[in-house]
Each structure stands twice: as structure tokens, then as C-alpha cells.
Amino acid sequence: MAYEISLTIPKGIEVLHSDLVIIARQDGALLGTLTISKGTIDWRPKNRRAGKKGETQLTWSQFADRMQSTKTE
């Protein structure tokens, strides 16, 4: 099970006016797209369109809360 992550950094490391887009693949098949912006972090699974219905959008506070409440074994 090989994972491939592609990263596009349009204007350097600091996210200002262009979003950071990360493409995630497993064994060559698209898993989804992670978009990082100043205000939100968005996950769009494969075969979904961009927009509120096709993706999960969280503010950074919501994302932090969700990550802290997630238990790993």
C-alpha cells in the first residue's frame, strides 16, 4: 500500500492569498485533495466537486478541536 502526496506551493511557505493544495493518492488512485487557506482547511474526497456539498470545511479552531478529540491507538 503505497501513498503518494503531491504538494503545490504557489507563493512560498506562508499562505497569504493563494491556497496550499495537497493531492493524496494510494497506489496511484486519488484519495482526495486537502486545501489549506488562511481561514479554513478543506478535504475533498475523490469524485467530489469543490464547494460546500462536496467537501468538508473546517475553521482552524474546529480542526484543532477535532484533532485533539481523535484518539489514536
mmCIF file of the C-alpha atoms, coordinates in Angstrom:
data_MODEL
# 
_entry.id   MODEL 
# 
loop_
_atom_site.group_PDB 
_atom_site.id 
_atom_site.type_symbol 
_atom_site.label_atom_id 
_atom_site.label_alt_id 
_atom_site.label_comp_id 
_atom_site.label_asym_id 
_atom_site.label_entity_id 
_atom_site.label_seq_id 
_atom_site.pdbx_PDB_ins_code 
_atom_site.Cartn_x 
_atom_site.Cartn_y 
_atom_site.Cartn_z 
_atom_site.occupancy 
_atom_site.B_iso_or_equiv 
_atom_site.pdbx_formal_charge 
_atom_site.auth_seq_id 
_atom_site.auth_comp_id 
_atom_site.auth_asym_id 
_atom_site.auth_atom_id 
_atom_site.pdbx_PDB_model_num 
ATOM 1  C CA . MET A 1 1  ? 0.000   0.000  0.000  1.00 0.00 ? 1  MET A CA 1 
ATOM 2  C CA . ALA A 1 2  ? 1.991   2.975  -1.275 1.00 0.00 ? 2  ALA A CA 1 
ATOM 3  C CA . TYR A 1 3  ? 0.883   6.507  -0.532 1.00 0.00 ? 3  TYR A CA 1 
ATOM 4  C CA . GLU A 1 4  ? 1.782   9.421  -2.775 1.00 0.00 ? 4  GLU A CA 1 
ATOM 5  C CA . ILE A 1 5  ? 1.440   13.019 -1.706 1.00 0.00 ? 5  ILE A CA 1 
ATOM 6  C CA . SER A 1 6  ? 1.846   15.881 -4.171 1.00 0.00 ? 6  SER A CA 1 
ATOM 7  C CA . LEU A 1 7  ? 2.301   19.374 -2.814 1.00 0.00 ? 7  LEU A CA 1 
ATOM 8  C CA . THR A 1 8  ? 1.825   22.628 -4.701 1.00 0.00 ? 8  THR A CA 1 
ATOM 9  C CA . ILE A 1 9  ? 3.137   25.765 -3.003 1.00 0.00 ? 9  ILE A CA 1 
ATOM 10 C CA . PRO A 1 10 ? 2.145   28.677 -5.254 1.00 0.00 ? 10 PRO A CA 1 
ATOM 11 C CA . LYS A 1 11 ? 3.873   31.530 -3.412 1.00 0.00 ? 11 LYS A CA 1 
ATOM 12 C CA . GLY A 1 12 ? 6.269   30.100 -0.862 1.00 0.00 ? 12 GLY A CA 1 
ATOM 13 C CA . ILE A 1 13 ? 5.569   28.554 2.519  1.00 0.00 ? 13 ILE A CA 1 
ATOM 14 C CA . GLU A 1 14 ? 3.409   31.260 4.129  1.00 0.00 ? 14 GLU A CA 1 
ATOM 15 C CA . VAL A 1 15 ? -0.228  31.008 2.991  1.00 0.00 ? 15 VAL A CA 1 
ATOM 16 C CA . LEU A 1 16 ? -1.311  34.535 2.120  1.00 0.00 ? 16 LEU A CA 1 
ATOM 17 C CA . HIS A 1 17 ? -3.548  34.952 -0.935 1.00 0.00 ? 17 HIS A CA 1 
ATOM 18 C CA . SER A 1 18 ? -3.144  31.542 -2.599 1.00 0.00 ? 18 SER A CA 1 
ATOM 19 C CA . ASP A 1 19 ? -4.228  28.271 -1.026 1.00 0.00 ? 19 ASP A CA 1 
ATOM 20 C CA . LEU A 1 20 ? -1.861  25.388 -0.399 1.00 0.00 ? 20 LEU A CA 1 
ATOM 21 C CA . VAL A 1 21 ? -3.147  22.307 -2.274 1.00 0.00 ? 21 VAL A CA 1 
ATOM 22 C CA . ILE A 1 22 ? -2.119  18.755 -1.362 1.00 0.00 ? 22 ILE A CA 1 
ATOM 23 C CA . ILE A 1 23 ? -3.136  15.802 -3.555 1.00 0.00 ? 23 ILE A CA 1 
ATOM 24 C CA . ALA A 1 24 ? -3.265  12.429 -1.758 1.00 0.00 ? 24 ALA A CA 1 
ATOM 25 C CA . ARG A 1 25 ? -3.027  9.125  -3.637 1.00 0.00 ? 25 ARG A CA 1 
ATOM 26 C CA . GLN A 1 26 ? -2.884  5.486  -2.588 1.00 0.00 ? 26 GLN A CA 1 
ATOM 27 C CA . ASP A 1 27 ? -1.363  3.012  -5.054 1.00 0.00 ? 27 ASP A CA 1 
ATOM 28 C CA . GLY A 1 28 ? -1.829  5.626  -7.791 1.00 0.00 ? 28 GLY A CA 1 
ATOM 29 C CA . ALA A 1 29 ? -5.550  6.122  -7.106 1.00 0.00 ? 29 ALA A CA 1 
ATOM 30 C CA . LEU A 1 30 ? -6.751  9.516  -5.931 1.00 0.00 ? 30 LEU A CA 1 
ATOM 31 C CA . LEU A 1 31 ? -7.874  9.584  -2.282 1.00 0.00 ? 31 LEU A CA 1 
ATOM 32 C CA . GLY A 1 32 ? -8.687  13.275 -2.155 1.00 0.00 ? 32 GLY A CA 1 
ATOM 33 C CA . THR A 1 33 ? -7.476  16.853 -2.078 1.00 0.00 ? 33 THR A CA 1 
ATOM 34 C CA . LEU A 1 34 ? -6.548  18.829 1.017  1.00 0.00 ? 34 LEU A CA 1 
ATOM 35 C CA . THR A 1 35 ? -6.701  22.610 0.634  1.00 0.00 ? 35 THR A CA 1 
ATOM 36 C CA . ILE A 1 36 ? -5.135  24.831 3.280  1.00 0.00 ? 36 ILE A CA 1 
ATOM 37 C CA . SER A 1 37 ? -6.005  28.525 3.422  1.00 0.00 ? 37 SER A CA 1 
ATOM 38 C CA . LYS A 1 38 ? -5.686  31.317 5.956  1.00 0.00 ? 38 LYS A CA 1 
ATOM 39 C CA . GLY A 1 39 ? -9.233  30.753 7.218  1.00 0.00 ? 39 GLY A CA 1 
ATOM 40 C CA . THR A 1 40 ? -10.031 27.083 6.712  1.00 0.00 ? 40 THR A CA 1 
ATOM 41 C CA . ILE A 1 41 ? -8.759  23.619 5.957  1.00 0.00 ? 41 ILE A CA 1 
ATOM 42 C CA . ASP A 1 42 ? -10.839 21.692 3.393  1.00 0.00 ? 42 ASP A CA 1 
ATOM 43 C CA . TRP A 1 43 ? -10.891 17.985 2.482  1.00 0.00 ? 43 TRP A CA 1 
ATOM 44 C CA . ARG A 1 44 ? -12.459 16.961 -0.817 1.00 0.00 ? 44 ARG A CA 1 
ATOM 45 C CA . PRO A 1 45 ? -12.702 13.177 -1.368 1.00 0.00 ? 45 PRO A CA 1 
ATOM 46 C CA . LYS A 1 46 ? -12.208 11.729 -4.847 1.00 0.00 ? 46 LYS A CA 1 
ATOM 47 C CA . ASN A 1 47 ? -15.116 12.149 -7.264 1.00 0.00 ? 47 ASN A CA 1 
ATOM 48 C CA . ARG A 1 48 ? -16.460 15.170 -5.371 1.00 0.00 ? 48 ARG A CA 1 
ATOM 49 C CA . ARG A 1 49 ? -16.758 18.706 -6.665 1.00 0.00 ? 49 ARG A CA 1 
ATOM 50 C CA . ALA A 1 50 ? -15.357 21.700 -4.869 1.00 0.00 ? 50 ALA A CA 1 
ATOM 51 C CA . GLY A 1 51 ? -17.922 23.552 -2.797 1.00 0.00 ? 51 GLY A CA 1 
ATOM 52 C CA . LYS A 1 52 ? -19.846 23.140 0.407  1.00 0.00 ? 52 LYS A CA 1 
ATOM 53 C CA . LYS A 1 53 ? -21.659 19.935 -0.601 1.00 0.00 ? 53 LYS A CA 1 
ATOM 54 C CA . GLY A 1 54 ? -18.607 18.148 -1.946 1.00 0.00 ? 54 GLY A CA 1 
ATOM 55 C CA . GLU A 1 55 ? -16.070 18.789 0.759  1.00 0.00 ? 55 GLU A CA 1 
ATOM 56 C CA . THR A 1 56 ? -15.520 19.014 4.484  1.00 0.00 ? 56 THR A CA 1 
ATOM 57 C CA . GLN A 1 57 ? -14.588 22.545 5.510  1.00 0.00 ? 57 GLN A CA 1 
ATOM 58 C CA . LEU A 1 58 ? -13.323 23.388 8.996  1.00 0.00 ? 58 LEU A CA 1 
ATOM 59 C CA . THR A 1 59 ? -12.030 26.570 10.548 1.00 0.00 ? 59 THR A CA 1 
ATOM 60 C CA . TRP A 1 60 ? -8.635  26.184 12.152 1.00 0.00 ? 60 TRP A CA 1 
ATOM 61 C CA . SER A 1 61 ? -10.246 26.155 15.620 1.00 0.00 ? 61 SER A CA 1 
ATOM 62 C CA . GLN A 1 62 ? -12.676 23.419 14.547 1.00 0.00 ? 62 GLN A CA 1 
ATOM 63 C CA . PHE A 1 63 ? -9.811  21.434 13.018 1.00 0.00 ? 63 PHE A CA 1 
ATOM 64 C CA . ALA A 1 64 ? -7.724  21.730 16.211 1.00 0.00 ? 64 ALA A CA 1 
ATOM 65 C CA . ASP A 1 65 ? -10.680 20.608 18.345 1.00 0.00 ? 65 ASP A CA 1 
ATOM 66 C CA . ARG A 1 66 ? -11.352 17.634 16.067 1.00 0.00 ? 66 ARG A CA 1 
ATOM 67 C CA . MET A 1 67 ? -7.703  16.557 16.040 1.00 0.00 ? 67 MET A CA 1 
ATOM 68 C CA . GLN A 1 68 ? -7.458  16.767 19.821 1.00 0.00 ? 68 GLN A CA 1 
ATOM 69 C CA . SER A 1 69 ? -10.636 14.745 20.286 1.00 0.00 ? 69 SER A CA 1 
ATOM 70 C CA . THR A 1 70 ? -9.422  11.999 17.907 1.00 0.00 ? 70 THR A CA 1 
ATOM 71 C CA . LYS A 1 71 ? -7.840  9.092  19.744 1.00 0.00 ? 71 LYS A CA 1 
ATOM 72 C CA . THR A 1 72 ? -5.073  7.083  18.128 1.00 0.00 ? 72 THR A CA 1 
ATOM 73 C CA . GLU A 1 73 ? -4.033  3.626  19.200 1.00 0.00 ? 73 GLU A CA 1 
# 
